[in-house]
Amino acid sequence: MADKVRLCAPAKVNLSLGVRGRLPSGYHALESLVAFAAYGDVLTLEKAGTTSFSSNMPDGDDNIVMRAHEALQADMGQPLSVAINLQKNLPIAAGLGGGSSDAAACLRGLIALFGLPVSAEDLSRLALSLGADVPVCLAAQPVWMTDIGGALTPIGDLPTADIVLVNPRQALSTPMVFEALQAGPPIAAKPPPPVFSCFDSMADYLRQHGNDLQVPAVSMVADIADCLESLMAAGGHYVAMSGSGASCFALCPAGEGAAIAQAYRALRADDWLVATALVSAGNAEIDQLF
């Protein structure tokens, strides 16, 4: 059993996002093709005499990593003493699932370090108690996500692609974006996406489905529209907003991402920007044991 684990908490990208309606509970019924980028926060956990946490995050941010640690520790009924360090690379409140991915990485790391006998059912329940996006971040591979985020259907490999992630350095409140959508009662569910034979078939599917939250988010942060236009002008084959924003992305065939990022930088010099690859089911090994 390892004494230390370093985990990537990858950026979650809603390649498509449909809002089927608002449930009586107040949550929204979603349908989303979710994938992950080969870039994210980095979480290091090492066995220690007492639990500690360090990070480059600003003081006062909601620490979902420690909430994940405390929840799993309580669930197992045993001390899980670790030194936790979080290197925050993703922008906060950006529609990239950063906090949820950090929590999921913490759960994965603790289970690996201590060899915890956690069933898939219990882990899913625990993850959902931390946030609607935590279960999908535990999967860290392409899935069709429905319900409020806890119903996940793996969809297998995606076509090889680069992805360019950008953010206008503006945080956006997820509840406020959903409220601005003013969704009605839930409508009938759509089937999961088909198997994509190539990059173009995936891009065509995404153009047909888009992101239902994009319009209300643009009404709140006008820079989102300029981000999208700049990604298109830079050569993105498919561009959209991720999640509730304000981050946006461009998909392109493998090998084209760096050039698109360079062209985008010339248009919007001050934005947060990363060019990386889309993670498929076949290359989703993202953790390291030491």
C-alpha positions, 0 to 999 in steps of 0.5 A: 500500500502506497504512503503518498498519492498525487492525483490530477483533478481534471477540468470537467467540460460539458460538451453539451448541456441540456436542461430538461426542466426544474424539479419539485425539489428545486434542482434541475433535470439535466442531460449532458455529454461530459468529458474531461481535459488532460489538465486540472488541479493537482492534489497530493495526499501523504499519510501523516500523524495528523491531518493538515491542509495546504493550498495556493487558494485564497483564504476563505474559499469553501474547502470542499476537499476537507469536507470530502475528507471528513465525510469519508472519515465519518463514513468509514468510522476510522481516522484517515490522517493525511497531509493534503496539498492542493495546487489550484490551477483551474479558475474558481466558479468557472463552469469547469467543475474544479471544486467537485473534481478536487473533492472527487480526487480527495476521495479517490486518493484516500481510498487508494492510500488506506485500501478502504473497502468502499462499495460503488454504491456507498461511494456514489452516495457519499459523492452526491452528498458533497455536490451534484457534480462530484459523482461525474468527477469520480468517473473522470471519463466521458459519460452521459449525465442525467437527472441532477448529476448522479445518473451516469452512463459511460459512453466509451471512447471519444474521437481524439481531439485537442481542447482549448479552455479559456476564461475571461477571469470572471466568476459566475454563480451557478444558481444565478445562471439557472435562475435566469434560465427560468426553466419550466417543468421537466420534459421527456428525456433524450437518448444518450449520444451515438458512438462517434465514428470520427471528430466531425461526427462528434462536432456535428452532434454538439452543434445540434445540442449546444448548451442551454445555459449559454444564453442566460450566462451571456446576459450576465457576463457579456465577455462570454460572447466575445470569448466564443467569437474569438475562439471561432476566429482563432480556428476552433472547429466547435466552440461553446460555453462549459457548464454554467460559465464563464469558461468556454472551449474550442474543440479541434482535431489533435495537433491544432490546439496550440495554434488556436491558443496562440491565435486566441491570445492575440485577440484576448491577451488577458484571459486565462487560457490552456491548450490540452487534449480531451481525455477519452475512456481509453486514456483516463488513468490520471493518478500516481502512487508513490 
